[in-house]
Amino acid sequence: MGTTRTIIRISILLGLIITTFSVQSIMAQEKISQTAGHVQLGEFAPKFAELNDDVLFGQVWNRPGLSPHDRSMITIATLVGKGIIDSSLTHHLQFARQNGVTRTEISEMLTHIAFYAGWPNAWGAFRLAKDVWAEDTEADGGKAAFQREMIFPIGEPNTAYAEYFIGNSYLAPISTEQVSFSNVTFEPGCRNNWHIHHASKGGGQMLVCVAGRGWYQEEGKPAVEMLPGDVIHIPANVKHWHGAAADSWFAHLAFEIPGENTSNEWLEPVTDEEYAEVNKK
C-alpha cells in the first residue's frame, strides 16, 4: 500500500471538526464593548457617546453577519481610504490584531488598497501597522501571529517527545473521547525523526494540515508538501517523517488509527542534508 495524498480544501472530515470548534469559539467569544465615547465625550456629547459605545460597538460590531476579524479589515480599509491616518487608525489596527488579523493579512491589504486609496495613505498606515505588529516578528519568532492564523491551540512545549524532534514542537490534545486526536505545531525548520507506526492489523496515522506549510516523506519516496486542508494517510509499518518547511510554521492534526498490536518506533533523525534537499523544492 502506498500513501494516498488527498488534497481537500473543503473536506467533510475537516469541515465537521472546524465547524464544531468554530461554534465553540463563537460561543466562547467575549462580546465586543467600548467605553471610549462615554469616557471622553459623555458629558459634552452624551448622545454621540451612546451611539458610539452602545450602538456602533455594542450592536453593529456584535452582529453575526460578519466576524470581528472581517469587520476590522473593512474598517481599516475605509479609514485609510479616507486618509484618516491618526490615533483612531492606530486603535483600529490594535483592535484588528486582537481580532485575529495577522501581520501577513494587514500587509497584503494595505498593499492592495494603496492602488485605490493612494500611495501616501498606504505609507502612513504601514508606519502605524509596523509598530502594532512588531512583536510578531521579534520575541516569539512569529508564534503569536501563527496562533492567530488557526482555530486550534498551539498548546504546550512537546517535552515528552523532544528527544525525537529537531527544533521546537508543541502539542495540544484536542479530543480524548470517541476519536482521540491532537494538534501538533512545528516551528520553522522543526521536524520529527524517522519513525514507524507498527501494527499487525489496521493502525497507522492520519494527518490533516490546519495551518502553515510543511512536509511529509516516506522512505525512498519524494517528499510531499502539506498545506492547509491537505490530508495524509500513513499506512502502518511504513518508515516516514513530517515537519515544518524551513521558512514556515506548520501545524497538523494527528489521528491515531485503531489497530491490533500497535506501537511506535522512533528511529534516526532526518539529517540536515536530507532536510535541505526537501526544502529546495
C-alpha positions in Angstrom: 0.0 0.0 0.0 1.3 3.4 -0.8 0.5 6.7 0.8 -2.6 8.4 -0.5 -2.4 12.1 -0.6 -5.8 13.7 -0.7 -5.9 17.4 -1.3 -9.1 18.5 0.2 -9.9 22.2 0.5 -13.3 21.5 1.9 -13.2 18.0 3.2 -16.1 16.6 5.1 -13.8 15.5 8.0 -12.1 18.8 8.4 -15.3 20.7 7.8 -17.0 18.9 10.7 -14.1 19.4 13.0 -13.6 23.1 12.2 -17.4 23.7 12.3 -17.5 22.2 15.8 -14.7 24.3 17.1 -15.9 27.4 15.2 -19.2 27.2 17.0 -17.5 26.7 20.3 -15.2 29.6 19.6 -18.1 31.9 18.7 -20.0 30.9 21.8 -17.0 31.5 23.9 -16.1 34.8 22.3 -16.5 37.8 24.5 -18.9 40.4 23.5 -17.2 43.5 22.0 -17.7 46.5 24.2 -16.5 50.1 24.1 -16.5 52.9 26.7 -14.3 55.5 25.0 -17.3 57.6 24.0 -18.7 57.8 27.5 -15.2 58.4 29.0 -14.2 61.2 26.5 -17.5 62.7 25.5 -20.0 61.5 28.0 -20.6 65.0 29.5 -20.1 67.1 26.4 -22.0 64.9 23.9 -23.9 62.2 25.7 -26.0 61.1 22.7 -22.9 60.7 20.5 -21.2 58.7 23.2 -24.2 56.5 23.4 -24.3 55.9 19.7 -20.6 55.2 19.6 -20.4 52.8 22.5 -23.8 51.2 22.7 -24.9 51.2 19.0 -21.8 51.1 16.9 -19.6 48.9 19.1 -22.3 47.4 21.3 -24.7 46.3 18.4 -23.1 46.6 15.0 -19.7 45.1 15.8 -21.5 42.2 17.5 -23.9 41.3 14.7 -23.4 37.7 13.5 -23.3 38.5 9.7 -19.5 39.3 9.8 -16.8 38.2 12.1 -14.9 40.8 14.2 -11.8 39.9 12.0 -13.6 40.9 8.8 -15.2 44.0 10.4 -11.7 45.1 11.4 -10.4 44.6 7.8 -13.3 46.6 6.4 -13.0 49.4 8.9 -9.2 49.8 8.4 -9.6 49.9 4.6 -12.3 52.6 4.9 -10.2 54.7 7.3 -7.1 54.5 5.1 -9.3 55.2 2.0 -10.5 58.4 3.7 -7.0 59.4 4.6 -7.5 59.1 8.4 -4.0 58.2 9.5 -4.1 59.2 13.1 -4.7 57.7 16.6 -8.1 56.3 15.6 -6.4 54.2 12.9 -3.9 53.0 15.5 -6.7 52.0 17.7 -8.4 50.0 15.0 -5.1 48.4 14.0 -4.6 47.3 17.6 -8.2 46.1 17.7 -7.7 44.2 14.4 -4.7 42.4 15.8 -6.8 41.4 18.8 -9.5 40.1 16.4 -7.0 37.8 14.7 -5.8 39.9 11.7 -2.3 38.7 11.0 0.8 40.6 10.0 0.6 39.0 6.6 -3.0 39.9 6.1 -2.6 43.6 7.1 0.5 43.9 4.9 -1.4 42.4 1.9 -4.4 44.5 2.5 -2.5 47.8 2.7 -0.5 46.9 -0.4 -3.7 46.2 -2.3 -5.6 49.3 -1.2 -2.6 51.5 -1.9 -3.6 51.4 -5.6 -7.1 52.6 -4.7 -6.7 54.8 -1.6 -3.4 56.5 -2.6 0.3 55.7 -2.0 0.8 58.3 0.7 -2.2 57.0 2.7 -0.8 53.5 2.5 2.7 54.6 3.6 1.2 56.3 6.6 -0.9 53.2 7.5 2.2 51.0 7.1 4.1 53.1 9.6 1.4 52.6 12.2 0.8 48.9 11.4 4.5 48.1 11.6 4.6 49.2 15.2 1.4 47.3 16.1 2.6 44.0 14.7 6.3 44.5 15.7 6.3 41.8 18.4 5.0 39.2 16.0 8.4 39.2 14.3 10.6 39.6 17.4 10.5 37.9 20.8 8.5 34.8 19.9 9.7 34.2 16.4 6.2 34.6 15.0 4.5 32.1 17.3 1.7 34.5 18.4 1.0 35.5 14.8 0.8 31.9 13.8 -1.6 31.1 16.6 -4.0 33.8 15.3 -4.0 32.1 11.9 -5.6 28.9 13.1 -8.6 27.9 15.2 -6.8 25.1 17.2 -4.5 26.0 20.1 -0.7 25.6 19.7 -0.5 24.0 23.1 2.4 23.4 25.4 6.0 22.5 24.5 6.2 18.9 23.4 8.7 18.0 26.1 7.7 14.3 26.4 8.8 13.7 22.8 11.5 16.4 22.5 14.3 13.8 22.0 12.6 12.7 18.8 12.4 16.2 17.3 14.9 18.6 15.8 13.7 22.1 16.8 10.8 23.0 19.0 7.4 21.5 18.7 4.1 22.0 20.6 1.3 19.6 21.5 -2.3 20.4 22.2 -4.7 17.4 22.8 -8.0 18.2 21.2 -10.1 15.2 21.9 -9.6 12.2 24.2 -13.1 10.7 23.7 -14.6 8.7 20.8 -11.9 9.8 18.4 -8.6 10.8 20.0 -6.5 13.4 18.2 -4.1 16.3 18.9 -2.8 19.4 17.2 0.9 19.3 16.7 2.7 22.5 15.9 6.3 22.8 14.5 8.4 26.0 14.4 10.2 26.7 11.1 12.8 24.1 10.5 11.4 21.7 13.1 10.8 18.0 12.1 10.4 14.7 13.9 12.7 11.8 13.4 12.1 9.0 11.0 9.6 6.7 12.7 7.2 3.8 12.1 3.7 3.1 13.4 3.7 -0.6 13.8 0.5 -2.8 13.7 -0.3 -6.4 12.8 -3.7 -5.3 11.5 -5.1 -1.8 10.8 -3.2 1.0 12.5 -1.2 3.8 11.0 -1.9 7.5 11.3 -3.8 10.3 9.5 -2.5 13.9 9.4 -4.7 17.0 8.5 -2.8 20.2 7.9 -4.6 23.1 9.6 -2.1 26.0 9.2 1.3 26.9 7.7 3.4 24.8 5.4 5.2 21.5 6.0 6.5 18.2 4.6 5.7 14.5 4.8 8.1 11.9 3.4 8.2 8.2 3.2 11.5 6.4 3.0 12.5 6.0 -0.7 9.8 8.4 -2.0 9.8 12.1 -2.8 8.6 14.5 0.0 5.0 15.7 -0.2 4.2 19.3 0.6 1.4 19.9 3.1 -0.8 23.0 3.0 -4.0 23.8 5.0 -6.7 21.3 4.1 -4.3 18.6 2.9 -4.7 15.1 4.3 -2.0 12.5 4.5 -2.9 8.8 5.2 0.0 7.0 6.6 -0.1 3.2 6.4 1.1 1.1 9.3 4.7 -0.3 9.2 5.9 2.5 6.8 9.1 4.5 7.7 8.4 8.2 7.4 8.9 11.7 8.9 7.0 15.0 8.9 7.7 18.6 9.9 7.7 22.3 9.0 9.2 23.9 6.0 12.4 25.8 6.6 10.7 29.1 6.3 7.2 28.5 7.8 5.4 27.5 11.0 3.3 24.3 10.5 0.5 22.6 12.3 -1.4 19.4 11.7 -4.0 17.3 13.5 -2.7 13.8 14.2 -5.2 10.9 14.3 -4.1 7.6 15.5 -5.8 4.8 13.6 -7.0 1.9 15.7 -5.4 -1.4 15.1 -4.0 -4.6 16.6 -0.6 -4.9 18.4 0.1 -1.2 17.7 3.4 0.6 18.8 5.6 3.4 17.7 9.2 3.0 16.8 11.4 6.1 16.8 14.4 6.0 14.6 17.3 8.2 13.5 16.9 12.0 12.9 16.3 13.5 9.5 19.8 14.8 8.6 20.4 18.4 7.7 21.4 17.2 4.2 18.1 15.3 3.7 16.1 18.2 5.0 17.9 20.8 2.9 17.2 18.7 -0.2 13.5 18.6 0.5 13.4 22.4 1.0 14.9 23.1 -2.4 11.5 22.3 -3.9 
